[in-house]
Amino acid sequence: MTPSVSHAAVCWPAERFYWARLDTPGPRHPGPIPPGFLPDLEELIPAPLDDLHIIAADARDGTLVCAIPAAELDSARDLMSLTPASLPPGLAGVDPLRLNFLVGRFEPQARRARRSRSRSLAILGMGIGFLTLALGLHRRTVHANASARDAHAALHELQSKVGPFPHAGALEAENTRLRGLAESRARQSLPPDARPVLAEVLARWPTSLGADVLSMTVTGEEAILSTRVKGDPAALAAAIEAPEGWRRLEPRFSGVGDAARAVVTLRKEGRP
């Protein structure tokens, strides 16, 4: 008997369907059976599989399979859903109302149109979102260009008041020159340390002659000693010993009141 098509959802008795159970887990959502399950059904369903519309659902301990001849569904194309009213004895784990056979190539035109309309609305919403984003980016670009033009105009105005600015090439050349100058100064050797020479001269100073030191200029290569003595300045000059590696030049003498002044120069060997 052909069922009435006046209802949107129809349930047929379980006896009108072929039933089987597989030990392997099935799809999480009930729907057309995956092709990989078909070889296991050839011995379980006593009908040519090519003539059937087969639905599979994951049960608690395997896969529940429900099938019906595809020719019987031609009269149900105006329905919104067609499901078994119940499960046969011995099978459980799936709500029979979830085994809707009006899916895939038997999906009702109204449902397909509704899904297509929903997809179109989603695409339209995405298009509106992208258009809004593009407009926002365009406004940002326009604002950035306007800011750049304002900054360029302000630069020209400032340049007209204070004179031309050096171009980028001149700035880079000056930067290179200054960097080279800094590196050249860093490579220059520091002047010789005069502290060891001063310490040795003071250690050799003839304190017994009672001479006063008027001035002392010491570098790493030369020491000039200006002294005043009430005795013989030549004796003082002779008593001042040159450090090792140095030599004493001919001293200069002059009279200062009742005392004499001696200027003794000590110079490092190898220097004129």
C-alpha positions, 0 to 999 in steps of 0.5 A, a space after each residue: 500500500 502506498 502511504 499517504 503523502 499529506 504529512 510532512 513526516 511519515 514513519 513506515 513499519 520496521 517490517 518494510 525495511 531490511 536490517 543488518 548490524 556490523 561490528 565496525 563503528 559507523 558514521 557519527 551522523 545517520 546518513 547514506 552508508 559509506 561505500 567501504 561498508 558495502 562488501 560486508 553487507 552482501 551476505 547480510 541483506 537478501 537483495 541486490 545492493 544496487 537496488 537499495 537505498 541504504 542508511 547507516 548509523 553508529 550504534 553503541 556496539 557497532 553500526 546499524 544498517 537499514 535499507 529499502 528498495 529505492 523504487 519504493 521511495 519514488 512515491 515519497 518525494 513530496 515528504 520532508 522525512 521518511 523513517 522507520 517507526 521502530 527497530 526490529 527485535 534484537 536491535 538497539 542503540 539508535 533512535 529510529 526517527 533519526 534514520 531518515 531515508 530522504 537524504 542524498 539523491 532522495 532529498 526533498 526539493 523543498 529542503 534542498 532549496 532551503 539549504 541552498 537559500 541558507 548557503 546563499 544567505 551565508 555567502 551574501 553575509 560574507 560578501 557584505 563583511 568583506 565589502 565592509 572590511 574593504 571600505 574600512 581599509 579604503 578609508 584608512 588608506 585615504 586618511 593615511 594619504 591625506 596625512 602624508 600630504 599634510 606632512 609633506 606640505 609642512 616639510 616644504 613650509 619649514 624648508 622654505 623658512 630655515 633653508 634646504 635640508 641635506 639630501 639622504 646621500 649627504 647625510 649618509 656620507 657624513 655618517 660614514 665620515 664620522 664613523 670612519 673618524 671614530 674608528 681611526 681615533 680608536 685605532 690610534 695608540 695611547 701616549 706612553 705611560 709616564 708614571 713609571 718614569 716619574 717613580 724612578 726619577 723620584 726614587 733616584 733623587 739626590 735628597 742630600 743636596 737640599 735642592 728645591 724642585 721648581 717644576 717637573 715635566 715628565 712624559 713617557 719619553 722625556 723628563 725636564 727637571 727645573 731645580 734650585 740649589 744654594 750649592 754647586 748646581 753642577 754637582 746637583 745635575 751630576 747627581 741626578 741619574 737617568 733611568 735605565 734606557 734613558 740618557 741625561 742631556 747637557 744641563 743648563 744653569 742660571 743664577 737666581 738671587 743667592 741660589 743657582 738654577 739647574 734645568 736637567 733633561 732626561 730623554 729616552 734612548 733612541 730619541 734625538 
